[in-house]
Amino acid sequence: RTVLLVCASPAAGNAQETLSTFEFASRAMRVEVDAKVNASIVEVDSKALLKDLSQEAGPGNGTLMAKELEDLRQAADEAAQRTKREADRCEQAVQEAQREVRRLQQVAEEEERKACHWQGQAESWESSHRATEDRLAEAREAAG
């Protein structure tokens, strides 16, 4: 059983589209579907299949196939070696980046220590400056 769901709009602006949709639904309802499962039984004799394949390869084709297989193996080995070298290079780059990160962290920690030191110095100077201004104000009042 097949189901078709169509959507229609009551708006006058969509009248043409709604009419077209209903016409399509009407045509689709008249379609008859008669589905059947395709089934066929094929018996394959493994010996006959092997004989056919060996005849296709032929006596001269065996050496060609062996050469192609050897070429494929060699190409695969070379690709594996290139991949290994690339992986080693990437691993080395990662290690260098990690060393640089550690170095930059140490630099940042050192700069933070310096910043704390100078902040303490600035607070000390600011406190000393306020005390000096207070004494100066007192001296002016006493002189005044």
Backbone hydrogen bonds in HBPLUS format (Angstrom, degrees):
<---DONOR---> <-ACCEPTOR-->    atom                        ^
c    i                          cat <-CA-CA->   ^        H-A-AA   ^      H-
h    n   atom  resd res      DA  || num        DHA   H-A  angle D-A-AA Bond
n    s   type  num  typ     dist DA aas  dist angle  dist       angle   num
A0014-ASN N   A0011-ALA O   3.16 MM   3  5.54 150.4  2.25 106.6 114.8     1
A0015-ALA N   A0012-ALA O   3.22 MM   3  5.16 162.4  2.25 111.8 111.0     2
A0018-THR N   A0014-ASN O   2.91 MM   4  6.08 158.7  1.96 156.5 163.2     3
A0019-LEU N   A0015-ALA O   2.90 MM   4  6.08 161.6  1.94 152.7 157.3     4
A0020-SER N   A0016-GLN O   2.98 MM   4  6.18 160.9  2.01 148.2 153.5     5
A0021-THR N   A0017-GLU O   2.92 MM   4  6.13 150.6  2.01 143.6 151.9     6
A0022-PHE N   A0018-THR O   2.96 MM   4  6.27 157.6  2.02 151.2 156.4     7
A0023-GLU N   A0019-LEU O   2.98 MM   4  6.24 155.8  2.03 150.2 156.9     8
A0024-PHE N   A0020-SER O   3.01 MM   4  6.25 158.8  2.06 147.2 152.7     9
A0025-ALA N   A0021-THR O   2.94 MM   4  6.21 160.8  1.98 149.3 154.7    10
A0026-SER N   A0022-PHE O   2.91 MM   4  6.10 152.6  1.99 145.9 153.2    11
A0027-ARG N   A0023-GLU O   3.03 MM   4  6.33 158.8  2.08 149.3 154.1    12
A0028-ALA N   A0024-PHE O   2.83 MM   4  6.06 159.4  1.87 153.5 160.1    13
A0029-MET N   A0025-ALA O   2.96 MM   4  6.11 143.1  2.10 143.4 152.0    14
A0030-ARG N   A0027-ARG O   3.14 MM   3  5.42 139.1  2.31 102.9 113.8    15
A0031-VAL N   A0028-ALA O   3.27 MM   3  5.41 158.7  2.32 103.8 110.1    16
A0049-LEU N   A0045-ASP O   2.93 MM   4  6.17 160.2  1.96 158.0 164.3    17
A0050-LEU N   A0046-SER O   2.94 MM   4  6.07 159.9  1.98 146.5 151.6    18
A0051-LYS N   A0047-LYS O   2.93 MM   4  6.13 154.1  2.00 144.9 152.3    19
A0052-ASP N   A0048-ALA O   2.90 MM   4  6.14 159.3  1.94 148.9 154.3    20
A0053-LEU N   A0049-LEU O   2.95 MM   4  6.19 161.5  1.99 150.2 155.2    21
A0054-SER N   A0050-LEU O   2.93 MM   4  6.11 156.3  1.99 146.3 152.9    22
A0055-GLN N   A0051-LYS O   2.96 MM   4  6.16 148.2  2.06 146.1 154.7    23
A0056-GLU N   A0052-ASP O   2.97 MM   4  6.24 150.9  2.06 146.9 154.8    24
A0057-ALA N   A0053-LEU O   3.04 MM   4  6.30 154.4  2.10 146.4 152.7    25
A0058-GLY N   A0054-SER O   3.10 MM   4  6.24 150.2  2.20 138.1 145.8    26
A0065-MET N   A0061-ASN O   2.86 MM   4  6.10 158.2  1.91 153.4 159.2    27
A0066-ALA N   A0062-GLY O   2.94 MM   4  6.14 154.3  2.01 143.5 150.8    28
A0067-LYS N   A0063-THR O   2.92 MM   4  6.12 157.1  1.97 144.9 150.7    29
A0068-GLU N   A0064-LEU O   2.89 MM   4  6.15 159.8  1.93 148.9 154.7    30
A0069-LEU N   A0065-MET O   2.81 MM   4  6.02 156.3  1.87 148.1 154.9    31
A0070-GLU N   A0066-ALA O   2.90 MM   4  6.11 155.8  1.95 146.5 153.1    32
A0071-ASP N   A0067-LYS O   2.86 MM   4  6.11 158.1  1.91 150.2 156.4    33
A0072-LEU N   A0068-GLU O   2.86 MM   4  6.09 154.8  1.92 146.2 153.4    34
A0073-ARG N   A0069-LEU O   2.86 MM   4  6.11 157.8  1.91 148.9 155.1    35
A0074-GLN N   A0070-GLU O   2.91 MM   4  6.12 161.3  1.94 149.8 154.9    36
A0075-ALA N   A0071-ASP O   2.88 MM   4  6.09 159.3  1.92 147.8 153.7    37
A0076-ALA N   A0072-LEU O   2.87 MM   4  6.06 154.1  1.94 147.0 154.3    38
A0077-ASP N   A0073-ARG O   2.88 MM   4  6.15 156.0  1.94 149.5 156.0    39
A0078-GLU N   A0074-GLN O   2.94 MM   4  6.19 161.1  1.97 151.0 155.9    40
A0079-ALA N   A0075-ALA O   2.93 MM   4  6.11 155.8  1.98 144.7 151.7    41
A0080-ALA N   A0076-ALA O   2.89 MM   4  6.10 151.8  1.97 145.1 153.0    42
A0081-GLN N   A0077-ASP O   2.93 MM   4  6.22 155.0  2.00 148.7 155.2    43
A0082-ARG N   A0078-GLU O   2.91 MM   4  6.19 159.6  1.96 149.9 155.3    44
A0083-THR N   A0079-ALA O   2.91 MM   4  6.08 157.5  1.96 145.6 152.1    45
A0084-LYS N   A0080-ALA O   2.90 MM   4  6.12 153.2  1.97 145.1 152.5    46
A0085-ARG N   A0081-GLN O   2.91 MM   4  6.19 161.8  1.94 151.3 155.7    47
A0086-GLU N   A0082-ARG O   2.91 MM   4  6.13 159.8  1.95 149.0 154.9    48
A0087-ALA N   A0083-THR O   2.84 MM   4  6.04 154.6  1.90 146.9 154.3    49
A0088-ASP N   A0084-LYS O   2.86 MM   4  6.11 156.5  1.91 150.2 156.6    50
A0089-ARG N   A0085-ARG O   2.89 MM   4  6.12 156.9  1.94 147.9 154.4    51
A0090-CYS N   A0086-GLU O   2.88 MM   4  6.12 156.0  1.94 147.4 154.0    52
A0091-GLU N   A0087-ALA O   2.88 MM   4  6.09 155.6  1.94 146.7 153.7    53
A0092-GLN N   A0088-ASP O   2.92 MM   4  6.16 155.7  1.98 148.2 154.6    54
A0093-ALA N   A0089-ARG O   2.96 MM   4  6.22 153.8  2.03 144.8 152.1    55
A0094-VAL N   A0090-CYS O   2.91 MM   4  6.18 151.5  1.99 147.3 155.1    56
A0095-GLN N   A0091-GLU O   2.98 MM   4  6.27 159.2  2.02 148.9 154.1    57
A0096-GLU N   A0092-GLN O   2.92 MM   4  6.20 159.4  1.97 150.0 155.6    58
A0097-ALA N   A0093-ALA O   2.92 MM   4  6.11 156.4  1.98 145.2 151.9    59
A0098-GLN N   A0094-VAL O   2.87 MM   4  6.15 153.0  1.94 148.9 156.6    60
A0099-ARG N   A0095-GLN O   2.94 MM   4  6.23 154.7  2.00 148.5 155.2    61
A0100-GLU N   A0096-GLU O   2.96 MM   4  6.22 156.9  2.01 148.3 154.6    62
A0101-VAL N   A0097-ALA O   2.89 MM   4  6.14 151.6  1.97 146.6 154.5    63
A0102-ARG N   A0098-GLN O   2.98 MM   4  6.26 161.3  2.02 149.2 153.5    64
A0103-ARG N   A0099-ARG O   2.95 MM   4  6.21 158.1  2.00 148.3 154.5    65
A0104-LEU N   A0100-GLU O   2.88 MM   4  6.09 162.3  1.91 150.1 154.8    66
A0105-GLN N   A0101-VAL O   2.85 MM   4  6.09 147.9  1.95 147.4 156.9    67
A0106-GLN N   A0102-ARG O   3.00 MM   4  6.28 154.0  2.07 147.1 153.6    68
A0107-VAL N   A0103-ARG O   2.93 MM   4  6.26 156.7  1.99 149.4 156.2    69
A0108-ALA N   A0104-LEU O   2.87 MM   4  6.04 157.7  1.91 144.7 150.9    70
A0109-GLU N   A0105-GLN O   2.88 MM   4  6.12 156.5  1.94 147.6 153.9    71
A0110-GLU N   A0106-GLN O   2.92 MM   4  6.15 159.9  1.96 149.4 154.7    72
A0111-GLU N   A0107-VAL O   2.89 MM   4  6.12 159.9  1.93 151.3 156.9    73
A0112-GLU N   A0108-ALA O   2.86 MM   4  6.05 147.5  1.97 143.1 152.5    74
A0113-ARG N   A0109-GLU O   2.92 MM   4  6.23 152.6  1.99 146.5 153.8    75
A0114-LYS N   A0110-GLU O   2.94 MM   4  6.25 158.0  1.99 148.8 154.8    76
A0115-ALA N   A0111-GLU O   2.82 MM   4  6.02 155.1  1.88 144.5 151.8    77
A0116-CYS N   A0112-GLU O   2.90 MM   4  6.16 157.3  1.95 149.0 154.5    78
A0117-HIS N   A0113-ARG O   2.95 MM   4  6.20 157.0  2.00 147.3 153.9    79
A0118-TRP N   A0114-LYS O   2.86 MM   4  6.15 167.8  1.87 158.1 160.2    80
A0119-GLN N   A0115-ALA O   2.82 MM   4  5.93 147.2  1.93 144.5 154.4    81
A0120-GLY N   A0116-CYS O   2.96 MM   4  6.17 155.1  2.02 145.6 151.8    82
A0121-GLN N   A0117-HIS O   2.91 MM   4  6.25 152.9  1.98 146.3 154.8    83
A0122-ALA N   A0118-TRP O   2.82 MM   4  6.00 158.6  1.86 145.3 150.8    84
A0123-GLU N   A0119-GLN O   2.94 MM   4  6.18 157.6  1.99 147.5 153.3    85
A0124-SER N   A0120-GLY O   2.90 MM   4  6.10 153.6  1.97 144.7 152.5    86
A0125-TRP N   A0121-GLN O   2.81 MM   4  6.10 161.7  1.85 154.9 159.6    87
A0126-GLU N   A0122-ALA O   2.78 MM   4  5.94 154.4  1.85 146.3 154.2    88
A0127-SER N   A0123-GLU O   2.90 MM   4  6.06 156.3  1.96 144.3 150.5    89
A0128-SER N   A0124-SER O   2.87 MM   4  6.10 158.7  1.92 148.6 155.1    90
A0129-HIS N   A0125-TRP O   2.72 MM   4  5.89 152.6  1.79 145.8 153.8    91
A0130-ARG N   A0126-GLU O   2.95 MM   4  6.19 157.5  2.00 147.6 152.7    92
A0131-ALA N   A0127-SER O   2.99 MM   4  6.24 159.6  2.03 146.9 152.8    93
A0132-THR N   A0128-SER O   2.93 MM   4  6.17 154.0  2.00 146.2 153.4    94
A0133-GLU N   A0129-HIS O   2.89 MM   4  6.15 156.6  1.94 148.5 155.1    95
A0134-ASP N   A0130-ARG O   2.85 MM   4  6.10 154.4  1.92 149.5 156.6    96
A0135-ARG N   A0131-ALA O   2.99 MM   4  6.26 161.0  2.03 149.4 153.7    97
A0136-LEU N   A0132-THR O   2.90 MM   4  6.08 153.0  1.97 146.6 154.6    98
A0137-ALA N   A0133-GLU O   2.88 MM   4  6.10 154.8  1.95 146.3 152.9    99
A0138-GLU N   A0134-ASP O   2.93 MM   4  6.21 156.6  1.98 148.1 154.7   100
A0139-ALA N   A0135-ARG O   2.88 MM   4  6.09 154.6  1.95 144.8 151.8   101
A0140-ARG N   A0136-LEU O   2.95 MM   4  6.19 151.2  2.04 146.4 153.9   102
A0141-GLU N   A0137-ALA O   3.00 MM   4  6.24 155.5  2.06 147.9 154.3   103
A0142-ALA N   A0138-GLU O   2.92 MM   4  6.16 155.6  1.98 147.1 154.3   104
A0143-ALA N   A0139-ALA O   2.93 MM   4  6.06 147.7  2.04 140.9 149.8   105
A0144-GLY N   A0140-ARG O   2.81 MM   4  5.76 137.8  1.99 140.3 151.9   106
